[in-house]
Amino acid sequence: MANVFVTNNSDKSFDGLHAYQRYEFPVGKTVEVDEEVARYFFGYGLEDKLPILARNGWTQTMNDIPKGMEILAKFHVSTEPQAKNHSLSPVVERVPLPSVRVVGGKSTAKAA
């Protein structure tokens, strides 16, 4: 199986036990784990996330499902490590600053 990278974007660290091994996912850190571990803890590649929410204690009743899904959404699983100090969304449009013109010895900013 291939490895994937899990980034904890929540406000609390998460840890759990799988196959007699403890896994820790600290806040703001990216951890490399096997796909099976990501599937077990975060439902990676699964359609039905309800067993994952119940196993992790993020939902107790059917009314808690939306809150549990919010918690689950804070864990980002990808095949590539998340770049450090990199915005997740690219800059769509960049507008240059107005040019400064020198007129008759005076410096004036061009009105927008």
Secondary structure as GFF3:
##gff-version 3
##sequence-region A 1 112
A	DSSP	beta_strand	3	8	.	.	.	ID=ss1
A	DSSP	beta_strand	14	18	.	.	.	ID=ss2
A	DSSP	beta_strand	21	25	.	.	.	ID=ss3
A	DSSP	beta_strand	30	34	.	.	.	ID=ss4
A	DSSP	alpha_helix	35	42	.	.	.	ID=ss5
A	DSSP	alpha_helix	50	55	.	.	.	ID=ss6
A	DSSP	three_ten_helix	62	64	.	.	.	ID=ss7
A	DSSP	alpha_helix	65	73	.	.	.	ID=ss8
A	DSSP	beta_strand	75	78	.	.	.	ID=ss9
A	DSSP	beta_strand	100	103	.	.	.	ID=ss10
A	DSSP	beta_strand	106	109	.	.	.	ID=ss11
###
